[in-house]
């Protein structure tokens, strides 16, 4: 799969209706069950100190990026400038998503490591410190639903695997060799483990995993941060089954940040009661 397809889709992006995410003109692949839609997130930040890895761009991110492209392409701006602006606008977009994400990064003192006052600055004044990316860099859907189940699905579906290996993995050498990675959930962490096993990434660079910050994930962020207890969850809340995973991810992040900051951070605030 081509790593840079902006030129191929620029005309379609320019002609999109406002607030559009999945659109036939952006379709990369459709095998009858699994679909992949182009998202203009090809801009790479080689100076970033922090790399946040999601699963695949969601609807809010797609709409924000597409709207930016549509507006700037109609103003005849250079493609490189448009791509960079689209990445800034859409990466981990959506108020709930970014709020949840920043709450968890702040909790582990990531801003202190980067010399910031808060994680929100990564998306504004200090965007140069951040590279936002996804395991499947374009928008992946399975049976019409957003890809979220497991990394095995990425490796099983040819279009998703090709996107992962030809885009995500192929871009790793372009990044700052000192950059550290934090996975947003179990799927990105599994993908990073795959990269480590295959020799594409050094284990020391993966410093954490946090709960996926999606606004659709209900109580997930609060449970991960220990602000909500197991007994407070509804009986059918799927978050109930993620406690051990949350605990392991929390400890990985706390241990790494303790080493970076030079002081001990508390372990596992995730509770099983």
C-alpha positions in Angstrom: 0.0 0.0 0.0 1.2 3.5 -0.8 2.4 5.5 2.2 1.3 8.8 0.8 -2.0 8.9 -1.1 -2.9 12.6 -0.5 -2.4 13.5 -4.2 -4.6 10.6 -5.2 -7.5 11.7 -3.0 -7.0 15.5 -3.0 -9.8 16.1 -5.6 -12.2 14.0 -3.7 -11.4 15.7 -0.4 -11.9 19.1 -2.0 -15.4 18.1 -3.2 -16.6 16.5 0.0 -19.8 17.7 1.7 -19.1 19.4 5.0 -18.9 17.1 8.1 -18.4 13.9 6.1 -16.5 10.9 7.4 -16.9 7.7 5.4 -17.6 8.6 1.7 -17.5 6.4 -1.4 -15.0 8.7 -3.0 -12.5 7.9 -0.2 -12.9 4.1 -0.3 -9.5 2.3 -0.5 -10.8 -1.3 -0.1 -14.0 -3.2 0.4 -14.1 -7.1 0.5 -17.8 -7.3 1.4 -17.3 -7.2 5.1 -14.2 -5.2 5.8 -13.8 -1.7 4.5 -10.9 0.8 4.6 -11.4 4.5 3.9 -8.7 7.1 3.2 -7.9 9.5 6.0 -5.5 12.4 5.4 -3.2 11.6 8.3 0.0 11.2 6.4 2.0 14.1 7.9 4.9 12.8 10.0 6.5 14.7 12.8 10.2 13.5 12.9 11.0 15.7 15.9 8.3 14.4 18.3 9.3 13.2 21.7 6.0 11.4 22.4 4.2 9.0 20.0 0.6 8.2 20.9 -0.7 5.1 19.1 -4.5 4.5 18.5 -6.3 1.7 16.7 -7.7 3.4 13.6 -9.1 6.9 12.9 -12.7 7.2 14.1 -15.6 9.3 12.7 -14.9 12.5 14.7 -11.2 12.4 13.6 -12.2 11.8 10.0 -14.7 14.6 9.9 -12.3 17.1 11.5 -9.5 16.2 9.1 -11.8 16.1 6.0 -13.3 19.5 6.9 -9.9 21.0 7.2 -8.7 19.5 3.9 -11.9 20.6 2.1 -11.5 24.2 3.3 -7.8 24.6 2.7 -7.7 22.8 -0.7 -10.4 25.1 -1.9 -8.1 28.0 -0.9 -5.4 26.4 -3.1 -2.9 25.8 -0.3 0.0 23.5 -0.9 -0.7 19.8 -0.3 2.0 19.5 2.4 0.5 22.4 4.4 -3.0 21.0 4.0 -1.9 17.6 5.2 -0.1 19.0 8.3 -3.2 21.1 9.2 -5.5 18.1 8.8 -3.4 16.1 11.1 -3.4 18.8 13.8 -7.2 19.2 13.5 -8.2 15.6 13.4 -5.6 13.6 15.4 -7.5 12.1 18.4 -10.2 14.7 17.9 -13.4 15.1 19.7 -13.8 16.9 23.1 -14.5 13.7 25.1 -11.7 11.8 23.5 -9.1 14.5 24.0 -10.3 15.3 27.5 -10.1 11.6 28.5 -6.7 11.3 26.9 -5.3 14.3 28.6 -6.6 13.3 32.0 -4.7 10.0 31.8 -1.5 11.7 30.4 -1.7 14.3 33.2 -2.2 11.5 35.8 1.1 10.0 34.9 2.9 13.4 34.8 3.7 13.2 31.1 3.6 17.0 30.9 6.2 17.3 33.6 8.5 15.0 31.5 8.0 17.2 28.4 8.3 20.5 30.2 4.6 21.4 29.8 1.9 22.7 32.1 -0.7 20.3 30.9 -1.2 17.6 28.2 -3.6 19.8 26.4 -0.6 21.8 25.1 0.4 18.8 23.0 -2.6 19.6 20.8 -2.0 23.4 20.7 1.2 25.4 21.4 3.5 22.4 21.7 2.2 20.1 18.9 5.8 19.8 17.7 6.4 17.4 20.6 3.7 15.0 19.6 3.2 12.4 16.8 -0.3 10.9 16.7 -0.7 7.8 14.7 -2.8 4.5 14.5 -2.1 0.9 14.0 -4.3 1.0 10.9 -3.6 4.5 9.6 -6.7 4.8 7.6 -10.3 4.2 8.8 -11.0 0.5 9.3 -14.5 -1.0 9.7 -15.6 -4.6 10.2 -19.2 -5.3 9.3 -19.9 -1.6 9.3 -18.5 -1.1 12.8 -15.3 0.6 13.8 -12.4 -1.8 14.2 -11.8 -2.3 18.0 -11.7 -6.0 18.9 -8.1 -7.3 18.6 -4.8 -7.0 16.8 -5.4 -10.5 15.4 -8.1 -8.9 13.2 -5.6 -6.5 11.8 -3.3 -9.3 10.8 -6.1 -11.5 9.5 -7.7 -8.9 7.1 -5.3 -8.4 4.1 -6.2 -4.7 3.6 -5.7 -3.9 7.3 -2.5 -5.9 7.5 -1.1 -4.1 4.4 -2.0 -0.7 5.9 -0.3 -1.6 9.2 2.9 -2.9 7.7 3.3 -0.6 4.7 2.3 2.6 6.5 2.6 2.3 10.3 5.6 0.0 10.5 7.3 1.6 7.5 7.2 5.0 9.1 8.9 4.0 12.3 12.4 4.7 10.9 11.2 8.3 10.0 10.6 9.1 13.7 12.9 10.6 16.3 15.0 7.6 17.5 14.6 8.9 21.1 10.8 9.2 20.9 8.7 7.2 23.4 5.5 5.4 22.6 2.3 5.1 24.6 -0.5 2.8 23.4 -4.1 3.8 23.7 -5.6 0.4 24.7 -4.8 -3.2 24.2 -4.9 -3.3 20.4 -2.1 -0.7 19.9 0.0 -2.3 22.7 -0.3 -5.7 20.9 0.8 -4.0 17.7 3.8 -2.4 19.4 4.7 -5.8 20.9 4.6 -7.3 17.4 7.0 -4.5 16.2 9.3 -5.3 19.1 9.3 -9.0 18.3 10.0 -8.4 14.6 12.9 -6.0 15.4 11.2 -2.8 14.2 11.2 -1.1 17.6 13.2 -1.3 20.8 11.3 -2.3 23.9 12.7 0.5 25.9 10.8 3.0 23.8 7.4 1.7 24.7 6.7 3.4 28.0 3.1 2.8 28.6 -0.5 1.8 27.8 -3.6 3.6 28.9 -7.3 2.9 28.5 -8.7 3.8 25.1 -10.0 7.3 25.6 -13.1 7.0 23.3 -16.1 9.0 24.5 -18.1 5.9 23.7 -16.3 3.8 26.2 -18.4 5.0 29.1 -16.7 4.6 32.5 -13.5 3.2 31.1 -11.2 6.3 31.8 -12.6 6.8 35.4 -12.1 3.1 36.2 -8.6 3.1 34.8 -7.7 6.1 36.9 -9.3 4.5 40.0 -12.0 7.2 40.2 -14.7 4.6 39.9 -14.8 1.2 41.6 -15.9 -2.2 40.3 -18.9 -2.3 42.6 -20.1 1.0 41.2 -20.4 -0.4 37.7 -23.6 -1.8 36.3 -23.8 -5.6 36.1 -23.5 -5.7 32.3 -20.9 -3.0 32.0 -18.1 -4.6 29.7 -15.5 -2.6 31.6 -15.9 -5.1 34.4 -14.0 -7.7 32.4 -11.0 -5.3 31.8 -9.8 -4.8 35.3 -6.8 -7.1 35.1 -5.8 -5.6 31.8 -6.1 -2.1 33.2 -4.0 -3.0 36.2 -1.2 -4.4 34.0 -1.3 -1.4 31.7 -1.4 1.1 34.6 1.7 -0.6 36.3 3.6 -0.5 33.0 3.0 3.2 32.6 3.7 4.0 36.2 6.9 2.1 36.2 8.2 3.7 33.0 7.3 7.2 34.1 8.9 6.6 37.6 12.1 5.8 35.8 11.8 8.9 33.5 11.0 11.3 36.3 13.4 9.8 38.8 10.8 9.3 41.5 8.4 6.6 42.4 4.8 6.9 41.2 2.0 4.8 42.8 1.1 1.5 41.2 -2.4 0.1 40.3 -5.1 2.4 41.5 -7.4 0.1 39.5 -9.4 -1.8 42.1 -11.2 -5.1 41.8 -13.8 -4.4 44.5 
